[in-house]
């Protein structure tokens, strides 16, 4: 396992958007998402007990089955989904009125655990600031959100009947990493190789991460196809746009007034 800690690739401007994305993700995790307790849902004259965390994810996160049918999950879809695809089953809607399309964006700011959040934000900080520096702030935020949607679309293509919420910024950050690979492949990245700190070229760190996605434990509940889709989408965009997204200009040196000319005494 290779964990990036810091890249030797200074930026020419403060990465305002990257910092804002990190703060927003952290704020949502600690102040919006519930992490304990139970919730009772009244559905069709009966009640269902579910953890508050799961209920929040079902209510706010993107779910392939919902995007496929354009409406919120129904109770039978969730209950029978444990044993296999249940998209299309009946019963009352679990969260009537849920905007399933907005949930595709909201999912990018939700995380399962503190470790999940910390890992994503570390990768975003190491690689995101330089991509923002290259694209500019407005284009960067558009690119970030589109990369997340491409990642979600990739997962939807391979598992459109899934009733499991897909949450996390990983897909969007994978797009950022793909762009970094195209634009800064030889920059040195201080990384932890197992437990040993080493400096590696960025392409080794990023390619190693990409290859590891194909060896993800299928029972781990990780949407690795979304990671692959986001990474490939970001890399393809960066490759096609490489001539249109030139690095920002070098800052001008500070103005220094010329010394006064010496005039010989008369």
Secondary structure as the mmCIF struct_conf table of DSSP 4:
data_model
#
loop_
_struct_conf.conf_type_id
_struct_conf.id
_struct_conf.beg_label_comp_id
_struct_conf.beg_label_asym_id
_struct_conf.beg_label_seq_id
_struct_conf.end_label_comp_id
_struct_conf.end_label_asym_id
_struct_conf.end_label_seq_id
STRN STRN1 UNK A 2 UNK A 7
BEND BEND1 UNK A 8 UNK A 8
BEND BEND2 UNK A 12 UNK A 13
HELX_RH_AL_P HELX_RH_AL_P1 UNK A 16 UNK A 31
TURN_TY1_P TURN_TY1_P1 UNK A 32 UNK A 32
BEND BEND3 UNK A 33 UNK A 33
BEND BEND4 UNK A 36 UNK A 36
STRN STRN2 UNK A 38 UNK A 43
TURN_TY1_P TURN_TY1_P2 UNK A 44 UNK A 45
STRN STRN3 UNK A 46 UNK A 51
HELX_RH_AL_P HELX_RH_AL_P2 UNK A 52 UNK A 60
BEND BEND5 UNK A 61 UNK A 61
STRN STRN4 UNK A 62 UNK A 63
HELX_RH_AL_P HELX_RH_AL_P3 UNK A 64 UNK A 69
TURN_TY1_P TURN_TY1_P3 UNK A 70 UNK A 70
BEND BEND6 UNK A 71 UNK A 71
STRN STRN5 UNK A 74 UNK A 74
HELX_RH_AL_P HELX_RH_AL_P4 UNK A 75 UNK A 80
HELX_RH_3T_P HELX_RH_3T_P1 UNK A 81 UNK A 83
BEND BEND7 UNK A 84 UNK A 84
TURN_TY1_P TURN_TY1_P4 UNK A 87 UNK A 88
BEND BEND8 UNK A 91 UNK A 92
STRN STRN6 UNK A 93 UNK A 93
TURN_TY1_P TURN_TY1_P5 UNK A 94 UNK A 97
HELX_RH_AL_P HELX_RH_AL_P5 UNK A 100 UNK A 106
HELX_RH_3T_P HELX_RH_3T_P2 UNK A 107 UNK A 109
BEND BEND9 UNK A 112 UNK A 113
HELX_RH_AL_P HELX_RH_AL_P6 UNK A 114 UNK A 135
HELX_RH_AL_P HELX_RH_AL_P7 UNK A 137 UNK A 158
TURN_TY1_P TURN_TY1_P6 UNK A 160 UNK A 161
BEND BEND10 UNK A 164 UNK A 164
STRN STRN7 UNK A 165 UNK A 166
BEND BEND11 UNK A 169 UNK A 169
HELX_RH_AL_P HELX_RH_AL_P8 UNK A 170 UNK A 183
TURN_TY1_P TURN_TY1_P7 UNK A 185 UNK A 186
BEND BEND12 UNK A 187 UNK A 187
STRN STRN8 UNK A 188 UNK A 193
TURN_TY1_P TURN_TY1_P8 UNK A 194 UNK A 195
STRN STRN9 UNK A 196 UNK A 201
HELX_RH_AL_P HELX_RH_AL_P9 UNK A 202 UNK A 212
HELX_RH_3T_P HELX_RH_3T_P3 UNK A 213 UNK A 215
TURN_TY1_P TURN_TY1_P9 UNK A 218 UNK A 219
BEND BEND13 UNK A 220 UNK A 220
HELX_RH_AL_P HELX_RH_AL_P10 UNK A 224 UNK A 240
TURN_TY1_P TURN_TY1_P10 UNK A 241 UNK A 244
BEND BEND14 UNK A 245 UNK A 245
HELX_LH_PP_P HELX_LH_PP_P1 UNK A 246 UNK A 255
HELX_LH_PP_P HELX_LH_PP_P2 UNK A 257 UNK A 262
#
